[in-house]
Amino acid sequence: MRKLKPVLLVGSVPLANSEAVFRMLASRLGIYAKRYPDGETGHRTNWIRWQRHVFERHPNFELETPDSTIAGIRDAQTRPIFKLKDRTADVELGALGYAKEAISSYATFSRLKKSDELPPDTRFQVSIPTALALVSSFVSLADRAAVEPAIEQALKRETDAIASAIPHQELALQWDAVMEIVGYDGGYPLHYPDKFEGGVSRICRHVDFVPEGIDVGIHLCYGDPGHKHLIEPKSLRSSVEFANAIVAGSKRRVTWVHMPVPRDRMDAAYYEPLSDLWPDRSAELYLGLVHQSGGLAATRQRIDLAERFAADFGIATECGFGRRPPETVPSLLDLHREAAGPSTLSPT
């Protein structure tokens, strides 16, 4: 009998609010998922687009272009690009809003948990983009090197505020790393020369922002505009290389790493690099094997392929749910539970 595979929710869930998300996850997944995100609902639905206010309201930024294209793929909603007015002036950023949203959602999470409506050991998961994602998505290429340190420090302050307000044993924080790996694979221009070490060192710094006692995860992402990757990964080779280097290079323990799997990759060659994953299995591995296309049969086929090279892993979608119709969420969560495999445990 196949061992129960834990489930990871990558982040966004397009329901009305965080309470609806928590209740849906509890009813459909229960203990199959160790961590529940708040779904990034409302104005946060489209990942980082809500962060445009940081640049619109800053006195040292001005609009360069109102319409951006990422790697030749136009976003469903276009994103503005900003440039610095004065490159000699220090860039100081205020609150980004991630801590405010997390603290608000945790109050709902805690209330539901205290009333036994959520599994007792479940952690509250906060998903935040890396500084490179923000600077690459909103700032002119010529100004990214100057602006990125300010964004990184702003994210550290957000992390500090979250860690100060939420009990560590209740908390998990996931860094969404997109441009680091897409740029390494040649799908996006980067403002630093060493595409591998530059990306890994940035992610490691973010990991080390998170105090011990808080779970910390990495979502290696190839993007999801229009349900398409910015570029298609040729295999899991780049993800494995990044994961190994991040786990080895971070000062604190990395709790989990998530890697994407395109829905049409039914060939062993895509999964073979998993044989080279960190030997001590010190971090949990989650693979984005769950796709509604093809249903349970195709998902289990992908699981079987991955198990040839890595026996111990959990399952997830390859990105968040935020771009899909809300009415599809229950069946997608059911697919996660069914694909997780037989278990003697009750899901609630």
Secondary structure, 3 states (H helix, E strand, C coil): CCCCCCECCCCECCCCCHHHHHHHHHHHCHHHECEEECECCHHHCCCCHHHHHHHHCCCCEEEEECCCCECCECCCCCCCEEEECCCCCCCCCCCCCHHHHHHHHHHHHHHHHHCCCCCCCCEEEEEEECHHHHHHHHECHHHHHHHHHHHHHHHHHHHHHHHHHCCHHHEEEEEEECHHHHHHCCCCCCCCCCHHHHHHHHHHHHHHHCCCCCEEEEEECCCCHHHCCCCCCCCCHHHHHHHHHHHHHCCCCCCEEEEECCCCCCCHHHHHHHHHCCCCCCCEEEEECCCCCCHHHHHHHHHHHHHCCCCCCEECCCCCCCCCCHHHHHHHHHHHHHHCCCCCCCCC
